[in-house]
Amino acid sequence: MKKLFRHAGADVPASLVVFLVALPLCLGIAIASNAPLFSGIIAGAIGGIVIGAISGSSLSVSGPAAGLSAIVAVAIGKLPAYEAFALAVVIAGILQFLFGSLKAGVFGDYIPNSVIRGMLAAIGLILIFKQLPHLAGYKDSLSPGALLIGAVSIGILVLWDQPFFKTRKLFHYLPGPLIVVIAGVAMGTGLQRWGGPFALAPHHLVNLPALGDTGNWKDVFHWPRWQYLGNYQVWTTGITIALVASLETLLSIEAIDKLDPHKRSTPTDRELKAQGIGNLLSGLLGGLPITSVIVRSSANLGAGARTRLSTILHGTLLVLAVLFIPGWLNAIPLSALAAILVTTGYKLAKPTLFREFHRRGWDQFVPFVATIGAILFTDLLVGILIGAGVALFYLVRSNFRSAVMIVRDNNKYLIRLQKDVSFLNKPIVKEKLENVPADSVVLIDLRRADFIDKDVTDVIHEFMAHAHLKNIRVHLA
């Protein structure tokens, strides 16, 4: 215990900053996921306290992720009840623990960067599309008050992202999302009293159940129903969440480890086990899926955190906020939370990202765009698989083109095999050898090849065995 508190002077203030960032995000992501509001708080608390305690990462912060909101919203819409979705989260947690036990921590290294960035960009676009109605306060008609609060909130977040604010240490302790929430509450309260037609309706505000006032825990916790174990969509959802949450966690861990000034390395297999335990508990209590989240982790690092004590304390503060200040939370306008998520979505899918991948070449741009399109028109897992398939096609195509090189000088031929020469290269190798005219000299150079498929070596041996019939002299290097 003493070791945990050795850097409390840095970790306690940092935990407050992370709490102030996490609170609006937990609520906003629950809204974006079409899930009960309390489910976001459950996930945030478990991500901080439980995963923070057993993870091997010093700086990573876990909680509900905007990247999973698209999957969650679709799954909740398809499944017969939210309790069925909670069961899918339990299944995802068990699978993640198995991934860690099977040493699957290197899984993220096999996904091309173009596909990963395409996935994040697609998530950003989905966030924007889904939050625009909340931003405008739309239900039966537009709410001018909600639209005003949403516009001001976006303006604050854009302002907070300017160099003047980013380079001032004071503003590291006053994160943009916190200022948006404070301004949103102030504006909402003012409009309620003096706004007239701009006043917000009850459905424009957060409606979080107060734990002390409810005698029915079903209003707060949505326990999983085990009778849905036979529903194949529950299993499909659980597998999808396990795969995508594991990938997002591994990418976030890799990113925050690179930023760590002390250059500490997080054991990825242990992290998957920790995430699995966290999601198991979150599902049992009716919470949202959990991942390591780069936004909160970056805030934790920027606030000066040194150890995982900061993560644990931020989760504790989330619980205390729900217990003791639920009335304050219920004064938050939904349009203010929507502004936070719209801005987050824009950062994930900003136009400069598309220009960057276009400059990198078609082998990067096409898988990037294909991943985005496939996710938007299907779902996240199918989109990732399609994007990976397109990236694999370009990899094979590039290798196919460069694996066989031929140089001719009169009747002398150099046929060089390089890189990986698979059975896919067999037709071109066979064609090149068959087209060598009679009375020629051929040098077949294999020294630069990392791998040569048995089918290709058979073609070479057959050519060498019959070359004398055309008076072709063959030299093998």
HELIX and SHEET records of a PDB file:
HELIX    1   1 ALA A    8  ALA A   32  1                                  25    
HELIX    2   2 LEU A   37  ILE A   46  1                                  10    
HELIX    3   3 GLY A   47  ILE A   51  3                                   5    
HELIX    4   4 GLY A   52  ILE A   54  1                                   3    
HELIX    5   5 ALA A   66  LEU A   68  5                                   3    
HELIX    6   6 SER A   69  LYS A   78  1                                  10    
HELIX    7   7 TYR A   82  SER A  101  1                                  20    
HELIX    8   8 PHE A  107  TYR A  110  5                                   4    
HELIX    9   9 ASN A  113  LEU A  135  1                                  23    
HELIX   10  10 PRO A  144  TRP A  160  1                                  17    
HELIX   11  11 PRO A  163  LYS A  166  1                                   4    
HELIX   12  12 LYS A  169  HIS A  172  1                                   4    
HELIX   13  13 GLY A  176  TRP A  194  1                                  19    
HELIX   14  14 GLY A  196  PHE A  198  5                                   3    
HELIX   15  15 PRO A  202  HIS A  204  5                                   3    
HELIX   16  16 TRP A  217  ASP A  219  5                                   3    
HELIX   17  17 TRP A  226  GLY A  230  5                                   5    
HELIX   18  18 TYR A  232  LEU A  259  1                                  28    
HELIX   19  19 THR A  268  LEU A  284  1                                  17    
HELIX   20  20 ILE A  294  GLY A  302  1                                   9    
HELIX   21  21 LEU A  309  PHE A  324  1                                  16    
HELIX   22  22 PRO A  326  LEU A  329  1                                   4    
HELIX   23  23 LEU A  334  LEU A  348  1                                  15    
HELIX   24  24 PRO A  351  ARG A  360  1                                  10    
HELIX   25  25 TRP A  362  PHE A  377  1                                  16    
HELIX   26  26 LEU A  380  SER A  402  1                                  23    
HELIX   27  27 PHE A  423  ASN A  425  5                                   3    
HELIX   28  28 LYS A  426  GLU A  434  1                                   9    
HELIX   29  29 LYS A  454  HIS A  466  1                                  13    
HELIX   30  30 ALA A  467  LYS A  470  5                                   4    
SHEET    1   A 2 SER A  62  PRO A  64  0                                        
SHEET    2   A 2 ILE A 290  SER A 292 -1                                        
SHEET    1   B 4 VAL A 404  ASP A 409  0                                        
SHEET    2   B 4 LYS A 412  VAL A 421 -1                                        
SHEET    3   B 4 VAL A 441  ILE A 452  1                                        
SHEET    4   B 4 ARG A 473  LEU A 476  1                                        
END                                                                             
